[in-house]
């Protein structure tokens, strides 16, 4: 309020404006009128004055207007006027009307940023923002629309503070999300603008908005408005989508998992007629391309970027972008942004890079898209930003793409060059750009060729085979030699920087290339001469790169050349340059301002061609080699030998690791094959199970049909054909039944036959027994007959037992056959389904599974309960241990205090003893001097006597 006093006191020196008195009267009417109509008319008048007298209305009427919002909620008209008035006071977007009074203009100049300061006053009471959120929920147009505009203005003025208030407000963000579903386009569109301001630089609100289905609603609006052909509403929606996705990994993952990337494909469906693009369409498409880049930005986590790249390929988005890339009539800025977008969609993704390599331009004959783009890069008449975009696209195509690197380098090798000259290859374009008169083409071609060699020692060795025909009649020169020749000719700084970066990349980690470079006797003297000279500031960068190249020649030197061994090169540096001077020149690279800019991000973004000096990947190489080269310069020959031994050991270790990696790779392949076989068998099993299920259903259908026919035929027909129908129903043929009956009859016959034989044997036995009783004449004859009879009887008993066992077996078989017959009859009589047992089994198995699942759930719940009890006990133990520690601390403090108090008491006792001794000594001296001195005992007895006398007097009274 001090601000208000200061602002309002400013015009007191001069005459008051005519509007001030009117505003004061209107404020009094709003505050004191009891009739709603009077208050409404006063607020309407304040609204009409708020644009011209913004300061006065804001100072005098803000509290009254907020009070109106709180008390007059039932009247939408006065609420709308109050919201409009507050919006006019707070917003800085309104066009200022011409002011006739010069004093008012001077007053307006004195007030700095009125909107921000009025906003600060409004949000000082957080209840005001909460009240505004409640009003925004109202469906009445005259309340909701001004409420949305006012809240948007508050967010523009004091964004972070208002965001925090809305974030802590119950359902604050969710209430604002309902604005996107409003059927009135004005409110919906202003709701998009409100959410733009709400989601700026606040990850928490961005996540809430995203999970409130914002992506679905915004994409629906974009589709309804006509995608890229839509108006400014599409632009606002795209800006809001960028706010939600940029630097927010959670929302990016949610966007991908929700399959919203697939819905972006129709945005880039551009027709054949690409002439006459409107400015709004260019803006919309530009924002759409930027949104794609947000999802695949190199600064995102690698896993998230890779998954988005794959999704864009599978849904056809990359193919659509390549179509725009090769189309004609596309505006230059859209083409440039499309190239940058394609670059990041294919960067580091092998599948996308392979597809991009297969894209051909619609020309006759067709040419690869890479070749067409390289033509633009080395063409000095093309726009600078377009050439930078093509270079970035080429870099992204080769990033972690050894296959693409090999294809580019192969176009330079003698065995693959097209002798007819009908087609131009990528290698020929790079060589042409490398040795053209345009320094920017030299630099771009050198950097592009360096990326073709990045982290690929095999291609570095193969590139040494490249031979160039410089002029007619002269022998061909190697590419390495030609680069050093141009370097020594004293060309432009940009050209030399590009060639030095190429040579440093080529020679790093490639001893054979170092040997070829040192084999030319002019190279080392040239480098030492460049480093040793004291040149201007522009040449310091070249000196630093020359020092880096010479350091690489030492660090990766295999000592195969006697004159250029490591030790001799170090001695040469010591004599001609000096080690300290060499290290200082080497440090010029990383200290350069352009080096720091290039190291920030992979995309080459330069304000002008003159600033195009460093490549992002080369800055990584410098950072890696600067330290090791500095150490290598100071190392002795013995340390070099030890380092070589360590390198050999590391190489052996790397070979072992490579071998094991190969074994693991083979095992992974075998696992994949086994997994495929398992998947195949699983699918076959599922097919068989489906077939069984189908057959079971067919059997059930046949059974139902049979039952229906059975009812239709009647009881007589049913009785006549019951057995045959039942057999056919259950899959048993009539012939099998007849065979079983025949076998049953045969067994019955055999059984009867055996029964007859058994009866005959029994009769024979009886006869023998009777004859044995009758015969008894002589002992010998009787004995003979008895023995013969016994033998014969035993034989007959054995036969009888055998016959009985056979009869029992046959009876068992007969009973078995009878049981089967009974089963067949039962099957005829019963109407149960064939698969009843299987159903019961399935039901039993399902019950067992349900019980197992229930027991598992109970065990899990018990484990969870025990873990929770364990956690609670642990927390109690921690709290008790902390309490014990606190009590121990307090105990130690009390012990210290007791010890201190004891010490103080001892000191006091000592002092009292000393005083008593001094008093007694003084009394002795006074007695010696003849002064009467009373002892303490006498004094105390006297005092006691006085007290007794006083007591007696009181009693008498």
C-alpha positions, 0 to 999 in steps of 0.5 A, a space after each residue: 500500500 506504500 506504493 499506492 500512496 506514493 503513486 496517488 500522492 504524485 499528482 497532488 502538486 497540480 489540479 486534480 483530473 476531472 475523472 478522479 472525483 467521478 471515480 471516487 463517487 462511483 466507488 462510494 456508490 459501490 460500497 454504500 448502495 443497498 440496491 443491486 441496480 445502483 451498484 451494477 450501474 456504478 461498476 458499469 461506469 467504472 468499467 467505462 472509465 478504467 481504460 482511460 483512468 487506469 491508475 485511478 480506478 486501480 487504486 481506488 476501486 480494486 478493493 470494492 471490485 473484489 468485494 463485489 466478486 465475493 458478495 454479488 455472486 448471484 448477479 452475473 451481470 455485475 460480476 462480468 462488469 467487475 471482472 472486465 474492470 479488473 482486466 482493464 486495470 491489470 492487463 498491459 495488452 490493451 491499446 492505450 487511448 490517446 490522452 488529451 491531458 499532458 499531466 495524465 501522460 506525465 503521470 503514466 510515465 511515472 508509473 512503471 509497469 502498472 500491470 505487474 504492480 496491480 497484479 502483485 496487490 491482487 494476488 497478495 491475498 491468495 483467496 482472490 485467485 481461488 475466488 477467480 478459479 471458482 468464477 471461471 467454473 461458471 458456465 455464464 459467458 459474461 462471467 467465464 470469458 472475462 474471468 479467463 482473460 483476467 487469469 491469463 493477464 495475472 499469469 503474464 504479469 506474475 507467472 510463478 507466484 500465480 502458478 504456485 497459488 493455482 497448484 496448491 488450490 484444490 483441483 485448480 488445474 483440473 478446473 482450468 482444463 475444462 475450458 478446452 471442452 467448452 463449446 464456445 470457441 472464444 472461451 476455448 481459444 482463450 483457454 488455450 492461451 491461459 494454459 500456455 501461460 500456466 504451463 510455462 517453466 513449471 514441470 509439475 503443472 505440465 504433468 498435471 495438464 498432460 494427465 488431464 487428457 490435454 494431448 487428446 483434446 489439443 490434437 482434436 482441436 488441431 484436426 478440427 481446425 484443418 491441421 497445417 491449413 488451420 488458423 491461429 488457433 492451431 498455432 496456439 495449440 502447437 505452442 501449448 504442446 511444446 510447453 508440455 513436451 519440451 524438457 519434460 521426459 515424463 510427458 514425452 513418454 506419456 505422449 509416445 505411449 498414448 500413440 499420439 505420434 501416429 496422429 502427427 502424420 496427417 500434419 505433413 501431408 502436403 499436396 503436389 501444388 506447393 505454391 502460394 503458401 499462406 504465412 499462417 500455414 508456414 508458421 503452423 508447419 514450422 511449429 509442427 516440425 519443431 514439435 517433432 524435434 522436441 521428441 527426438 532432440 539429442 538432449 533427451 535421454 537416449 532411450 526415450 529418443 530411440 523409442 520415439 524414432 522407431 515409432 516415427 518410422 513405423 507410423 510413416 512419419 519419417 517417410 512423410 517428412 522425406 516426401 516434403 524434403 524431396 518436394 518442389 515449391 516448398 518455402 526455403 525456411 520450411 525446407 531448412 527446418 524439415 532437413 533439421 527434423 529429418 536429421 534428428 529423426 534418423 540420428 543414431 537409429 540404424 533402421 531410420 538411417 537405412 531408410 534414408 539411404 534408400 530415399 531417391 529424389 524424383 529426378 531422371 535418372 533418380 538420384 539418392 537424396 544424400 547426393 542431392 543434399 550434398 549438391 546443395 551443401 557444396 553450392 555457394 549460391 545456396 542460403 547459408 542456413 540451408 547449407 548448415 542444415 544439410 551438413 547437420 543431416 549428413 552428420 546425423 546420417 553417419 552418427 553411429 552408422 558404420 554401414 553408412 560410413 562405409 558406403 560413403 568412403 567406398 564411393 571414393 575408392 578406385 574400385 567403385 568409382 563410376 568410370 563412365 561419369 554418368 552419375 555423381 557420387 557422394 565421394 566425388 561431391 565431397 572431394 569437389 567441395 574439399 578443393 573448391 575455391 569457396 572456403 565454406 564449401 572446403 570447411 563443410 566438405 572437410 567436416 563431412 568427410 571427418 564424420 565418415 571416418 569417426 571412430 572407424 579405424 578400418 575406413 581410415 586405412 582404406 581412405 589412404 588408398 584414394 588417389 586424385 588426378 591433379 592435372 593432366 600429365 602429372 601422376 596421381 596424388 593421394 588424398 592425404 597428400 593433397 590435403 597437406 599440399 593445400 594446407 601448406 599453400 596458405 589458403 583462408 583460415 576457414 579452409 585450413 581449420 577444416 583441413 586440420 580438423 579432417 587430418 586430426 580426425 583421420 590420424 587419431 587412433 590410426 598408426 598407419 595413417 600417422 606413418 603415411 603422414 610422417 613419410 612426407 618429409 615436408 609435413 613435420 617442418 611445416 607444422 613446427 614452423 607454424 607453431 613456432 611463429 608469433 602470428 596474429 590472433 586469427 592465426 592462433 587457432 591454426 597454430 593450436 590445431 597444428 600443435 594438436 596434429 603434431 601431438 597426435 603424430 607423436 601419441 599414435 606413432 608406432 616408431 616404424 619410421 627411424 627419423 620420426 620416432 617419438 623421441 626424436 619428435 619430442 627432441 625436435 619440439 624441445 629445440 625449435 618450439 619449447 615444451 611450454 610454448 607447445 602446450 600453450 599453443 595447444 591450449 589456444 583451441 579450447 580457450 577459443 570462444 567459437 570452440 565453446 559455442 560448438 561444444 554446446 550442441 550437435 547442430 551447427 548453428 552459426 550467425 554468419 559463415 565467418 563463425 563456422 570454425 569448429 564441429 561438435 564432434 571435433 570438440 569431443 576429440 580435442 577434449 579427449 586428446 589435449 590431456 594425453 598429448 600434454 602428458 606424452 610430450 613430457 614422457 621419457 622413452 622408458 615411460 613410452 616403452 611401459 605405455 606400449 607394453 600396457 597398450 599391448 596388454 590392453 589389446 590382448 584384453 580387448 581381443 579376449 573381450 571381443 572373443 567372449 562377446 562373439 561367444 555371447 552373441 552366438 549364444 544369444 542367436 541360439 537363444 533367439 532360435 530356441 525362443 522362436 521354436 518355443 513360440 512356434 510350438 506354443 502357437 501349434 499347441 494353441 491351434 490344436 486346443 482350438 481345434 479340440 474346442 471346435 470339435 467338442 462344440 460340434 459334438 455337442 451340436 450333434 448331440 442336441 440335434 439327436 435329442 431334437 430328432 428323438 423327441 420328434 420321432 416319438 416313443 416307439 421309434 425312440 425305443 426301436 432305434 435307441 441302441 443304434 442311435 446311442 452307439 452312433 452318438 458316442 462314436 461306437 459302431 454297430 458292428 463292434 457291438 455285434 462282435 462283442 455279443 458273438 464273443 459273449 455267446 462263445 464264452 457261454 458255450 465254452 462255460 457250459 462245455 466245461 461244466 459238462 466235463 466237470 460233471 463227468 469227472 465227478 461221476 467217475 470219482 464217485 464210481 471209483 470210490 464205490 468200487 474201492 469200498 466193495 473190493 476187500 478180498 485180499 490185502 495185496 489186491 486191496 493195496 494195489 487197488 488203493 494205491 492205483 485209486 489214490 494215484 488216479 484220485 490225485 490226478 483227478 483232483 489236480 485236473 479238477 482244480 485246473 478246471 475250476 481255475 479256468 472256470 473262474 477266469 472265464 467267469 471273470 471275463 464273462 462278468 467283465 463283458 457283462 459289465 461292458 454290456 451294462 455300460 453300453 446300455 447305461 450309455 443308451 439310457 443316460 442323456 449326459 454330454 460326452 464330455 461330462 467327465 472332462 468338464 468335471 475334470 476341468 471344473 476340478 482343475 479350475 477349483 484347484 487353481 482358484 484355491 492355489 490363487 487364493 492361498 497365494 494371495 493370502 500368503 502375499 498378504 501375510 508377507 506384506 503384513 509382516 513386512 509392514 510390522 517389520 518396518 513399524 518395529 524398525 521405526 519404533 527401534 529407530 525412534 527409541 534409539 534416538 530417544 535413548 541417545 537424547 536421554 543419554 545426552 541429557 544425563 551427561 549434561 546433568 552429571 556435568 551440572 552436578 559436578 560443577 555445583 559440587 565444585 562450587 559448594 566446595 569452593 564456598 566452604 573453603 571461602 567460609 572457613 577462611 572467613 571464619 579464621 580471619 574473624 577469629 583472628 580479628 577478635 583475638 586482636 581486638 581482645 588484646 587491644 582491650 576492646 570488648 568483643 561478644 562471642 556469637 554464642 553470647 549474641 545468640 543467647 541474648 537474642 533469645 532472652 529478648 524474644 522470651 521477654 517480648 513473649 511474656 509481655 504479650 501474654 500479660 496483655 
